[in-house]
Amino acid sequence: MALLNFGGVEEHVITREEFPLKKAQEVLKNETIAVIGYGVQGPGQALNLSDNGFNVIVGQRKNSKTWDKAKNDGWVPGETLFEIEEACEKGTILQYLLSDAGQISLWPTVKKHLTKGKALYFSHGFGITYKERTGIIPPDDVDVILVAPKGSGTSLRRMFLEGRGLNSSYAIFQDATGKAKERVSALGIGVGSGYLFQTDFRKEVFSDLTGERGTLMGAIQGIFAAQYEVLRSNGHSPSEAFNETVEELTQSLMPLVAENGMDWMYANCSTTAQRGALDWWKKFRDASKPVFEELYSEVAAGNEAQRSIDSNSQDDYREKLEEELKELRDSEMWQAGATVRKLRPENN
């Protein structure tokens, strides 16, 4: 394992240099990887694995939108695309990539095909970490592993096609065969990871749930909305408010952060911007940190997980979710965003 130094903190990671694709192919040459679910992570991981030369099949409900999507992506019914139960039977590694609610409802079907020596693979620690709530308790004679790309399946696929990699965490919950470390490393490289950093199922789900509700989605939307509303209430136009709140951040500044870090982005802004940012960032940190502490406590206590299980297990949860998303989509800020995006030069 490679040893990286993060500002004085050392961490072992798995890189493509020490675990090249050729080695990953050798490790999994006799395996059949069955990707169960073709929603958020399934397409990116399945297509990347297939393009990298692994034996991959997809399991999905027949006559569903995702079945049709899989067919359109090139998976062939009866050859590489099967009903879920048949794919579970054929696979030696079952990549369990359904939604958390989907994993709970399908678990009895999947479990009966987890025969000795197989591997059960997750990209989210939810089902295992909260197993008392989800009922997902694997047999003792299978490997239970995790590779969690730090981004959406769409990003994973896009970066793969660009010749880049999306970093992933990995974890081993159960090593029944003695091969779990090699299996998870090979799969992590196979799906297109830039490098793999070690975690465990509990830490993965705690960080993931916190991140989704925090800086990745919930907090950033809240901050966007707050600044946009303040600008609009003070007489700024929708164009000005949206460009100053979202467009400049996503199109100009975040690419600089991604390229070389926040300090480098600061150094490439005006001295006026630097002065203001340095004066105000700690106030925003101090204001938001109690919210993050509350959020993490709710995640650690299992309350966020239970809310998700309760909500997503309802028969009409998709309809209710669509209503909430529609509120977001129809807000003035994101209506302004749709207009601004159409005016970008690449769209004209």
Beta strands, then each sheet from edge to edge (+ up, - down):
strand 1: 2-6
strand 2: 9-15
strand 3: 33-36
strand 4: 56-59
strand 5: 81-82
strand 6: 93-96
strand 7: 119-122
strand 8: 143-149
strand 9: 168-174
strand 10: 195-198
sheet 1: 1+ 2- 10+ 9+ 8- 7- 6- 3- 4- 5-
end
